Structures are given as structure tokens and as C-alpha cells.
Amino acid sequence: MDDPQLGHIRLSLWRDLRFRKAPGHPMTVVRIEQLQARGTRRHPKVIWLAWVGEELPTLAEGWRLYLRRFAVDHWYRFAKQRLHWTLPHVGTPEQSERWSDLMPLITWELWLAREIVADNPLPWQPVLAVRPGKRQVNLTPGRVCQGMAGLLVVIGTPAREPKPRGKSPGWRKGRPRTRRERYAVVKKAKKPKKKAT
């Protein structure tokens, strides 16, 4: 088949393949050969894709989903670096799942606020040009984050006012204490050192 971006494409499909250590999880493997590719890492000749889970769409549509990975990879980096996805050390898996569920919601909030926040660049960031009579457009999610403080001041918050500072009353007498449940740390296996020749 011919693709307007990638040129001539040859597709191959294998269904119901399984890993030895996970025989209960079948997968579909797709090989995409770009016959006019240069063979570099950025423009490879052959791409192998594995599809696990729901039924694969038609072959002509399914391999195009791979082209959307660019935006997905950048979202993961943004969530980890800017939205602090991996920063909190929560105590239970349920809390971790709840925190992870907030990441797409925060992303949608930023997307919806992109047209109503004012650009607030840091001193070393360039100021985006605004045409007379036009709103600020094309803000990146990071720039929307920087401008959210002004929007939150206008909207307000449902949270209560902070409590006054002072000496904490401490733990109430007679109230039982329970230690937090600890979970084993998952560590990667160490690679054997190569012997010097």
C-alpha cells in the first residue's frame, strides 16, 4: 500500500503469538516495512509492533496508531516532570492509582484553560506575539501551567482557610496508633559485569 507520508509500505501480520513466561496473554505482531526508508533510527526500514488486549482494528488503520506515539510520549514526560506524577510517595496502591487518575484530569483542565489564561513567561522565556484585538493562542501546556495562578485567584477555591499557626495539640490520649503498612521495593535485576579481555 502507498502512504502519503511514508511512501510504499508492506504490512505483515501474525496473530495469537505468546511469550513463554505469559502463555495466557496472546498478542498480535505487525511488521511494517518502509520500502523507501533510509534505514536510520529516525527513519527505519522495518518497524515491529505488538498489540495486546482489545481486538486489533483493521490492519490499514491499526499500524497508523503507532504514529500517534509522539504525542503520547511527550505527555508522559510532561506528566512526570511538570505535573509531578512520580513525585509523591503514597502509602497504598489505591492512593497511587487515585493520584494517577488525576493526571488526565489535570491535562484536560490545562487544555480547557489554554484560551482564558494570560501568558506569564519566566524572564528567560520569549514572549509570544499577540496580534491587536486577538487573544493569546498556541500556549503549550507548560505555559498554561505558569498562567494558572492568575486564573485560580479569580475562580477562588472551595478549600477552607488555613488554620492559624501555633503549637499542635498532639495525639489525643487513648487513641490507638497503627503503623503504616510497608510494601517491598521492586528492584531491577543487576546485570552481570563483563569480564575484561
N, C-alpha and C positions, 0 to 999 in steps of 0.2 A: 504494500500500500504506500501511497505518497502522502507526506505531511508537509504543509507549507513552511514550517519552521525547521524541521529536521531532515527533510528530503525523503529519499526512498527508505522504507522501513520493512524489515522482515520480522514477524512475530511467531514465536513457538510457545506451546502451552503443554504443561504436564499436570494432571490432576491427581489427587489422593496420594501425594508423597508424604512420608513421615520420617521424623527423626528417630533414631534408635532409643534415645532416652525419653521420648514423648510419643509413644506409638498411638496414643488415644487422641492425638490432635492432628488431623490431616491438614494439608496445605496444598495450595496451587502455586506452581512455579511458572513464571513467564520470562522468556528470554527475548530481549529487544535488540535487534541488530540494526545499527545505522550504517547503511552501506556506503554513505558518502562522508562519514565522520573522519576526523583527523587522527584519532587514536590517542589523544591526550587525556589527562584526568578531567579536564573541564569539558571535553568533547569526546567521550569514549565511543568505541565502536560497538561494544556489547555491554548491555545492562541486564543484570539478573534481578528479578523481583519475586518476593514470596508474599502470598496472600493467605492470611489465616483468619478464620471467623466466618462472617456472613458470606453468602454466595457472591462470587465474583461477577461484576457486571459483564456485559459483552466485551470480548477481547479488544475491539476497536475503542471502547470507552475506558476500560479498566486500566490500561497502561498509561493513559493520559493523567490519571490521578497522581502518578508519580511526579509529574511536572509541577504539582501544587506543593511539593515538599519544601520549596524555597521559602514560602511564606510561613509554613508550619515551623520549620527550623528556627526562623527568626523570632517567632512568637515564644518558643521555649526559652531562647536566650533572654528575651525581654522579660519574661515572667520570672526567671531566676535572678537576673541582675537588677532589674528596676522594681519589680513587684515583690521581691524578696520571697519567692516561692519556697526555696530550700533553707531559708534562714532560721525560722522558729524550730526549736527542739521541743516538740509537743510530746506528751506523755503516753498517749494511746494511739493505736492505728485509726480509731474512729475520728480522733481530733485531727490526725494527719489528712484523712480523707475529706473532712469538712473544710480544712484550710485549702486543699487542692481544688475543691469545688468552687471556692471563691475566685480563683484565678480567671476563669472565663467570664464570670460576672463583672469583675473589675475591668476586664478588657472591653466588654460591651459598654460599661459606663464611660470609659475613655472615648470609645468610638462615638457614642451619642453626644458627648460633651465637646467634641472637636470643633464644632461650629460656634459654640457660645462662650468658650473661654478665650481670654486675651493672651496673646503670646507674651511670655515672660522670660526672655532669653537670659542666660547667665552672661557675665561680662565678656567671656571669650567666644560666645556663640554669635553667628551672624544674625542680624535682624531680617526676618522675611519681609520682602517688599509687599506693601499693601497699596492697591490702586485706589484713587479717591472714590468715595462712595461705595466701596466694596468691603465685605467682611474679610477677616483673616482666614485663609484657606490653606489646605495641604499641610496642616501641622502633623508631625509624627506623634506616635503615642507617647514618646518621652517628653516632647514639648507640651503635649496636653497635660501630662502629669505636673509639669512645672507651673502651669497656669491654673490648676485645680484649686489652689489655696484661695484665690480670689473668689471663685465660684462658691466654695463651701462657706465662706463668710457671708455671702448674700443669702444662700439657702438656709443656713443655720444647721443645728444638729438636734436630734431627739435625745441625746445623752444628757444626763443630769450635770449640774455644775460640779466642778471638782471640790472635794472635801477640803476644809482648811487644814493647814499643816499643824503638826503638834505631835505629842507623844502618843504612840499607838496603845490602845488598851490591852493589846496582847491576847494570848489564847485564853479562852474562858475556862475556869476551873471545872473539872469534871467532864469536860468534852473529850471523847476518846480521839486518839491520834492513830492514823493508819499510814504506813509507809507507802510511797508511790511504787506501783508495780514496775519493775525493770524488765527490759527486753534485751535479748542477746544482740550484740552488734554483728551485722553481717559484714564479713571481711572477704576481700578478693584473695584467691589463692596466690601465693608467691611463685613467680616464675623461677625455674632453676637457673643458677648462674652459668653462663657459658664458660667453658674451660679455655684458658689461653693456649694458643698453639705456638 
